[in-house]
Amino acid sequence: MMRFHLIGLVVLAGLSAQAPAQAQQPPSVERRVERLEQQLRAVQRRVFPNGNVQPEVGEPPAPAGPAAAAGGDAMTSLTQRVDALETQLRALTGQIEENGYRTRQLEEQVARLRTDLTARLDRVDPPAPAPLPVPAVVEPRPEPAVETPPEPAPAAAVPASAEEAYSVGYRLWDRRHYAEAQIALEAAATRYPTGRWISWIRNLQGRAYLDDGKPATAARILLANYTDNPRGDRAADSLYYLGEALTQLNRRTEACRVYAELARVYPNMRDQLRAQLPEARRTARCTAD
């Protein structure tokens, strides 16, 4: 868009510098102005999809007073059209800057939401302090007996893909082995930090902590899965279960904000989430919109 704006300014500067020649060659210059007007209209339709912009580039009004010479009329018409093009360029530039400002505001709101919730969760469930070192006890060292070393335990099979790693964690979670599921899913997220399945892995990890009665830890994981990967397959699910975790932490106001964002950001959420959302809002005591 900025490149088009600069090209438009160069063309306008060229028209101003060649004003004396326009009286002799109005058809060629007029064709150039018409092409520029068409390009501006195309850009206008993209920046203003509703067509609500003024002023529109159009045919200039007929000059008042006695009719001037044919060359003067053409020059006046071109001048008026160039003035309209300059006005339209200023309007387009202003709208582009406004759109960029709104985008930055949205990004800042998401960052503030994450910072605010993380700070609140830290107050509810602060990280455990590091254990104190245990002093060593010096004991007599008897001569060790010569023994045959035991056979090493077989190493657990490493999942061959992110999907397989997720399936391992899912089977543990489905059998309610929540602690083991948390460990397996953390290992899966570390081994496969990118790709489609990371959204599934982190969402299920958050649910494993939520079902294990650890809503503060669950909320941290679910919030990160949503904010770090909002287009992920399970981003909407993480936002929903984040609301459940906040409700369990008695942070009902924040939970209602999360449910409102879920409905706004993901209007095409999965049918299961859509069916569960009204009851979740009632549990959090959210007021009607």
Buried (B, 14 or more C-beta within 10 A) or exposed (E): EEEBBEEBEEBBEEBEEEEEEBBEEBEEBBEEBEEBBEBBEEBBEEBBEEEEBEEEBEEBEEEEEEEEEEEEBBBBBBBBBBEBBEBBBEBBBEBBEEEEEEEEEEEEEBEEBBEEBBEBBEEEBEEEEEEEEEEEEEEEEEEEEEEEEEEEEEEEEEBEEBBBBBBBBBEBBEEEBBEBBBBBBBBBBEEBEEEEBBBBBBBBBBBBBBBBEBBBBBBBBBBBBBBBBBEBBBBBBBBBBBBBBBBBBEBBEBBBBBBBBBBEBBEEBBEEBBEBBEEBBEBBEBEEE
